[in-house]
Amino acid sequence: MYKSFLIKYGEIAIKGKNRYLFEEALVRQIRYALAGADGTFEVRRLQGRIYVDAKDYDYDEVLEALSHVFGIVGICPVVLTEDAGFDALVRDVTAYVDQAYPDKNRTFKVHARRARKNYPMDSMELNAALGEKLLEAFPKLRVDVHHPDILLCVEIREKINIYSVEIPGPGGMPVGTNGRAMLLLSGGIDSPVAGYMIAKRGVAIDAVYFHAPPYTSERAKQKVVDLARIVSRYAGPIRLHIVNFTEIQLQIYEKCPHAELTIIMRRYMMKIAEHFAKEDHCLGLVTGESIGQVASQTMQSLAATNAVCTLPVYRPLIGFDKKEIIDISEKIDAYETSILPFEDCCTIFVAKHPVTKPNLRVIERSEQRLGEAIDALVKTAVETAETVCVEAGEG
């Protein structure tokens, strides 16, 4: 029945003279999302609307693909007809209702919009006239202007748009319209959600993962690749930098007070992540930290971690509690992967009694014990890092 989908967007509509840039970015993301779907698709902008014209496609597959595109607030399967006068419009609307709703024992409301002002009837006249014709054609239909079973939308544009279903989209802004950031991606629940949240605001992301063989397995590494792939369904292709962090961790473990291990390791992770961020022209770092969730996420710990960075650090989950984070993780289908029992490097070298209110001067004095050897280890870790491009359709 449907050869087109009307794509509705939200915040983009208030972007003024720059709106076309956001629309074009949204069109690119829609094309990317549909690239792996069966069928032939044409995505086009027209009069403040975006349409997806589809041939030989699977309805559910298309809706699934579009539901991952940030910037979309509504997906409307639509019938597009030529303007051949009111009688033709009545035939088209009647045929639509007849085919879309075999059971006519329903309530309805017509919501007409005359975007083309040279049409001879205004919106209120169309509402009344089309409603009357539908009641004549289908006696079981009943009008309910407050809570109708069917909200029949008729928009008078270059072509006439007829639709009655709006499937919610994910909202947000099209990925790529707000720069690029580097995500510190672990195998846990939080960081994939942080990647999803920052991408929802239009930020393209790359990622860095710290691997600690032989203390962490290849399955732990694959788990992180799988999580990156899940996030890429929404964020687009992700460059994932896989860093061997073992020697750095062992050096810190040997030379520094064990209560400070987590903070010092975290600081070196941020340094290395920032190196790759600058290489990839990122405008900031992104972490999955939430205030007070663990010892390394107190206000004092976050301040000590931030101190090594010159780029801004964005924490989309900063005020979330664990249940809120888990809810989003489940929504994006990352939770079951995140809880697979493969340890990451942070959990291997954890102190029994970590400091919760670190003093930055004390931390910096402890780091002096690492000497020049740590710089050589960092250089080696950066030079030997493996970089893979992760996309949603792979694996």
C-alpha positions as CSV (number, residue, x, y, z in Angstrom):
1,M,0.0,0.0,0.0
2,Y,2.8,2.4,0.9
3,K,5.4,3.6,-1.6
4,S,6.7,6.4,0.5
5,F,7.5,7.4,4.1
6,L,7.1,10.9,5.4
7,I,10.0,11.7,7.8
8,K,9.2,14.3,10.5
9,Y,12.0,16.1,12.4
10,G,11.9,18.2,15.5
11,E,14.7,20.6,16.5
12,I,15.9,21.0,13.0
13,A,12.8,23.0,12.2
14,I,14.1,25.9,14.4
15,K,17.5,26.2,12.8
16,G,16.6,29.2,10.6
17,K,18.9,29.8,7.6
18,N,21.1,26.9,8.5
19,R,18.2,24.4,8.5
20,Y,19.1,23.0,5.1
21,L,22.5,21.9,6.5
22,F,20.8,19.8,9.1
23,E,18.3,18.5,6.6
24,E,21.1,17.4,4.3
25,A,22.9,15.7,7.2
26,L,19.6,13.9,8.1
27,V,19.2,12.7,4.5
28,R,22.8,11.3,4.6
29,Q,22.1,9.4,7.8
30,I,18.8,8.0,6.4
31,R,20.7,6.8,3.3
32,Y,23.3,5.2,5.5
33,A,20.7,3.5,7.6
34,L,18.9,2.1,4.6
35,A,22.0,0.9,2.8
36,G,21.8,-2.5,4.3
37,A,18.0,-2.9,3.8
38,D,16.5,-4.9,0.9
39,G,14.8,-2.7,-1.7
40,T,15.4,0.4,-3.7
41,F,15.2,3.8,-1.9
42,E,15.2,7.4,-2.9
43,V,15.6,10.0,-0.1
44,R,14.6,13.6,-1.0
45,R,13.9,16.9,0.6
46,L,10.8,18.9,-0.5
47,Q,9.2,21.9,1.0
48,G,10.4,21.4,4.6
49,R,9.6,17.7,4.4
50,I,11.8,14.6,3.9
51,Y,10.5,11.6,2.0
52,V,11.7,8.1,1.5
53,D,10.4,6.6,-1.7
54,A,10.6,2.8,-1.5
55,K,10.3,-0.1,-4.0
56,D,10.5,-3.9,-3.4
57,Y,11.1,-3.4,0.3
58,D,10.3,-5.1,3.6
59,Y,8.1,-2.8,5.7
60,D,9.3,-3.9,9.1
61,E,13.0,-3.8,8.0
62,V,12.6,-0.2,6.8
63,L,11.0,0.9,10.0
64,E,13.7,-0.8,12.0
65,A,16.4,1.0,10.0
66,L,14.8,4.4,10.3
67,S,14.2,4.0,14.0
68,H,18.0,4.2,14.5
69,V,18.4,7.6,12.8
70,F,18.9,10.5,15.2
71,G,17.0,13.6,14.1
72,I,13.8,11.7,13.2
73,V,10.9,12.3,15.5
74,G,8.2,10.5,13.4
75,I,8.0,8.0,10.6
76,C,4.7,8.2,8.7
77,P,3.8,5.6,6.0
78,V,2.2,7.9,3.5
79,V,0.1,7.8,0.3
80,L,1.1,10.6,-2.2
81,T,-1.5,11.6,-4.8
82,E,-1.8,14.2,-7.5
83,D,-4.2,17.1,-7.0
84,A,-7.0,16.4,-9.4
85,G,-9.7,18.3,-7.6
86,F,-11.9,17.6,-4.6
87,D,-13.8,14.7,-6.0
88,A,-10.5,12.9,-6.8
89,L,-9.3,13.7,-3.2
90,V,-12.4,12.1,-1.8
91,R,-11.8,8.9,-3.8
92,D,-8.2,8.8,-2.7
93,V,-9.0,9.4,1.0
94,T,-11.9,6.9,0.9
95,A,-9.7,4.2,-0.7
96,Y,-7.0,4.8,1.9
97,V,-9.3,4.3,4.8
98,D,-10.9,1.3,3.2
99,Q,-7.6,-0.4,2.6
100,A,-5.9,0.7,5.8
101,Y,-8.8,-0.2,8.2
102,P,-10.8,-3.2,7.2
103,D,-12.7,-3.0,10.5
104,K,-14.7,0.3,10.1
105,N,-16.3,0.1,13.6
106,R,-14.0,2.9,14.8
107,T,-13.9,6.6,15.6
108,F,-12.0,9.1,13.5
109,K,-11.0,12.7,13.0
110,V,-9.8,14.4,9.9
111,H,-6.8,16.7,10.4
112,A,-6.3,18.7,7.2
113,R,-3.5,21.1,6.5
114,R,-3.4,23.4,3.6
115,A,0.3,24.1,3.1
116,R,-0.4,25.3,-0.5
117,K,-2.6,28.4,0.0
118,N,-4.0,28.5,-3.6
119,Y,-6.1,25.4,-2.8
120,P,-9.8,26.5,-3.0
121,M,-10.8,25.1,0.4
122,D,-9.2,26.0,3.7
123,S,-8.2,23.5,6.4
124,M,-11.5,23.8,8.4
125,E,-13.6,23.3,5.2
126,L,-11.6,20.3,4.2
127,N,-12.0,18.7,7.7
128,A,-15.8,19.1,7.5
129,A,-16.2,18.0,3.9
130,L,-13.9,15.0,4.0
131,G,-15.4,13.9,7.3
132,E,-18.9,14.1,5.8
133,K,-17.9,12.0,2.8
134,L,-16.2,9.4,4.9
135,L,-19.4,9.0,7.1
136,E,-21.4,8.6,3.9
137,A,-19.0,5.9,2.6
138,F,-18.6,4.0,5.8
139,P,-21.7,4.2,8.1
140,K,-19.9,2.3,10.9
141,L,-17.4,5.2,11.3
142,R,-18.0,7.7,14.1
143,V,-16.5,11.1,14.7
144,D,-14.5,11.7,17.9
145,V,-12.5,15.0,17.8
146,H,-10.8,14.4,21.2
147,H,-9.6,10.8,21.3
148,P,-10.1,9.2,17.8
149,D,-9.0,5.7,16.9
150,I,-8.0,7.1,13.5
151,L,-6.4,10.5,13.1
152,L,-6.5,10.9,9.4
153,C,-4.0,13.5,8.2
154,V,-4.4,15.2,4.8
155,E,-1.7,17.7,3.8
156,I,-2.2,19.8,0.7
157,R,1.3,20.2,-0.8
158,E,2.9,19.8,-4.2
159,K,1.4,16.4,-3.9
160,I,-1.4,15.5,-1.4
161,N,-0.1,13.5,1.6
162,I,-2.5,11.1,3.2
163,Y,-1.5,9.2,6.3
164,S,-2.8,8.1,9.7
165,V,0.1,6.5,11.5
166,E,3.1,8.1,13.0
167,I,5.8,5.7,14.4
168,P,8.0,7.5,16.9
169,G,11.7,8.1,16.0
170,P,14.6,8.4,18.3
171,G,14.7,12.3,18.2
172,G,17.9,14.2,18.7
173,M,20.1,15.7,16.0
174,P,21.6,14.1,12.9
175,V,25.0,12.6,13.6
176,G,27.9,14.8,12.3
177,T,26.2,18.1,12.8
178,N,28.0,18.8,16.1
179,G,31.5,17.7,15.5
180,R,33.3,14.5,16.6
181,A,34.4,13.2,20.0
182,M,36.5,10.3,21.3
183,L,34.6,7.8,23.4
184,L,36.5,5.8,26.1
185,L,34.7,2.5,25.5
186,S,35.0,-0.4,28.0
187,G,33.1,-3.7,28.1
188,G,30.7,-2.4,30.8
189,I,27.2,-1.0,30.7
190,D,27.9,2.7,31.0
191,S,30.2,3.7,28.1
192,P,28.1,2.3,25.2
193,V,25.2,4.3,26.7
194,A,27.3,7.4,26.8
195,G,28.3,6.9,23.2
196,Y,24.6,6.6,22.3
197,M,23.7,9.7,24.3
198,I,26.4,11.9,22.8
199,A,25.6,10.7,19.2
200,K,22.0,11.6,19.9
201,R,23.1,15.2,20.1
202,G,24.6,15.1,16.6
203,V,28.2,14.2,17.6
204,A,30.0,11.7,15.5
205,I,32.2,9.4,17.6
206,D,35.4,7.4,17.4
207,A,36.4,5.1,20.3
208,V,39.4,3.8,22.2
209,Y,39.5,0.6,24.2
210,F,42.3,-0.4,26.6
211,H,43.1,-4.1,26.4
212,A,45.3,-5.9,29.0
213,P,46.5,-9.3,27.6
214,P,46.9,-11.9,29.1
215,Y,44.8,-10.6,32.0
216,T,41.9,-9.9,29.6
217,S,41.0,-12.4,26.9
218,E,40.3,-12.0,23.2
219,R,36.7,-12.6,24.0
220,A,36.8,-9.4,26.2
221,K,38.2,-7.6,23.2
222,Q,35.5,-9.0,20.9
223,K,32.8,-8.0,23.4
224,V,33.9,-4.4,23.0
225,V,34.0,-4.6,19.2
226,D,30.4,-5.9,19.4
227,L,29.4,-3.0,21.7
228,A,30.9,-0.6,19.2
229,R,28.9,-2.2,16.5
230,I,25.7,-1.8,18.5
231,V,26.4,1.9,19.0
232,S,27.3,2.3,15.3
233,R,23.7,1.4,14.5
234,Y,22.9,4.9,15.7
235,A,26.2,6.7,15.4
236,G,27.4,5.5,12.0
237,P,30.9,4.0,11.4
238,I,33.2,4.1,14.4
239,R,37.0,4.0,14.3
240,L,38.0,1.9,17.3
241,H,41.5,2.2,18.6
242,I,42.5,-0.9,20.6
243,V,45.4,-0.1,22.9
244,N,47.6,-2.7,24.7
245,F,47.6,-1.3,28.3
246,T,49.3,-4.2,30.1
247,E,52.8,-2.8,30.6
248,I,51.5,0.6,31.7
249,Q,49.3,-1.0,34.3
250,L,52.0,-3.3,35.6
251,Q,54.4,-0.3,35.9
252,I,51.7,1.7,37.9
253,Y,50.9,-1.4,40.0
254,E,54.6,-1.8,40.9
255,K,55.5,1.9,41.5
256,C,52.5,3.6,42.9
257,P,50.4,3.3,46.1
258,H,47.7,0.7,45.5
259,A,44.9,3.0,46.9
260,E,45.7,5.3,44.0
261,L,45.9,2.7,41.2
262,T,42.5,3.4,39.7
263,I,42.9,7.1,39.5
264,I,46.5,7.0,38.1
265,M,45.5,4.3,35.5
266,R,42.5,6.4,34.5
267,R,44.7,9.5,34.1
268,Y,47.0,7.6,31.7
269,M,44.0,6.3,29.8
270,M,42.8,9.9,29.3
271,K,46.2,10.9,28.1
272,I,46.3,8.2,25.5
273,A,42.7,8.7,24.5
274,E,43.4,12.4,24.0
275,H,46.3,11.6,21.7
276,F,44.0,9.6,19.4
277,A,41.3,12.3,19.7
278,K,43.7,14.9,18.4
279,E,44.8,12.6,15.6
280,D,41.2,12.1,14.6
281,H,40.3,15.8,14.8
282,C,37.9,15.2,17.8
283,L,36.7,18.2,19.8
284,G,36.5,16.3,23.2
285,L,36.6,13.1,25.1
286,V,33.5,11.2,26.2
287,T,33.2,8.9,29.2
288,G,30.4,6.9,30.8
289,E,31.1,8.3,34.3
290,S,28.3,9.2,36.7
291,I,28.9,11.1,40.0
292,G,29.4,8.8,42.9
293,Q,28.8,5.5,41.2
294,V,32.2,4.1,42.1
295,A,35.3,5.4,43.9
296,S,36.9,6.8,40.7
297,Q,33.7,8.8,40.0
298,T,33.6,11.1,43.0
299,M,33.8,14.8,42.3
300,Q,37.4,14.8,43.6
301,S,38.3,11.8,41.4
302,L,36.8,13.3,38.3
303,A,38.7,16.5,38.9
304,A,42.0,14.6,39.2
305,T,41.2,12.8,36.0
306,N,40.3,16.0,34.1
307,A,43.5,17.6,35.2
308,V,45.6,15.6,32.6
309,C,43.4,16.7,29.7
310,T,43.6,19.7,27.4
311,L,40.4,18.8,25.5
312,P,37.1,19.0,27.2
313,V,35.6,15.9,28.8
314,Y,31.9,15.2,28.2
315,R,30.0,12.9,30.5
316,P,26.5,12.4,29.2
317,L,25.5,10.2,32.1
318,I,26.8,12.4,34.9
319,G,23.5,12.8,36.7
320,F,22.0,9.4,35.9
321,D,21.5,6.6,38.4
322,K,22.3,3.0,37.5
323,K,18.7,2.0,36.7
324,E,18.3,4.9,34.3
325,I,21.5,3.8,32.5
326,I,20.4,0.1,32.4
327,D,17.1,1.2,31.0
328,I,18.8,2.9,28.0
329,S,21.2,0.0,27.6
330,E,18.3,-2.4,27.3
331,K,16.5,0.0,24.9
332,I,19.5,0.1,22.5
333,D,20.1,-3.7,22.8
334,A,23.5,-3.3,24.4
335,Y,22.7,-4.7,27.9
336,E,22.9,-8.4,27.2
337,T,26.3,-7.9,25.6
338,S,27.6,-5.6,28.3
339,I,26.9,-8.1,31.1
340,L,28.8,-11.0,29.4
341,P,31.4,-12.2,32.0
342,F,34.6,-11.1,30.3
343,E,36.7,-8.8,32.5
344,D,38.1,-5.5,31.2
345,C,41.4,-4.0,32.3
346,C,39.9,-1.7,34.9
347,T,38.5,-4.6,36.9
348,I,41.7,-6.6,36.9
349,F,43.9,-4.2,38.7
350,V,41.4,-2.8,41.2
351,A,42.5,-1.8,44.7
352,K,40.9,-3.3,47.8
353,H,40.5,0.2,49.3
354,P,40.7,2.8,46.6
355,V,41.0,6.5,47.5
356,T,37.7,8.3,47.1
357,K,38.9,11.9,47.6
358,P,42.3,12.0,45.9
359,N,44.4,15.1,46.3
360,L,45.8,16.1,42.9
361,R,49.3,17.1,44.3
362,V,49.6,13.7,46.0
363,I,48.6,11.9,42.8
364,E,51.1,13.9,40.8
365,R,53.9,13.1,43.3
366,S,53.0,9.4,43.1
367,E,53.2,9.6,39.3
368,Q,56.8,11.0,39.6
369,R,57.8,7.5,40.8
370,L,57.1,6.2,37.4
371,G,60.0,8.1,35.9
372,E,60.8,8.3,32.2
373,A,60.0,4.6,31.7
374,I,56.3,5.3,31.7
375,D,56.7,7.8,28.8
376,A,58.4,5.1,26.7
377,L,55.6,2.6,27.6
378,V,52.9,5.1,26.6
379,K,54.8,5.8,23.3
380,T,54.9,2.1,22.6
381,A,51.2,1.6,23.4
382,V,50.2,4.4,21.0
383,E,52.5,3.1,18.2
384,T,51.3,-0.5,18.5
385,A,47.6,0.3,18.8
386,E,45.3,-1.5,16.4
387,T,42.6,0.5,14.7
388,V,39.5,-1.1,13.2
389,C,36.5,0.5,11.5
390,V,33.3,-0.9,13.0
391,E,30.0,-0.6,11.1
392,A,26.5,-1.8,12.0
393,G,26.1,-4.2,9.1
394,E,29.3,-6.2,9.8
395,G,29.8,-9.3,12.0
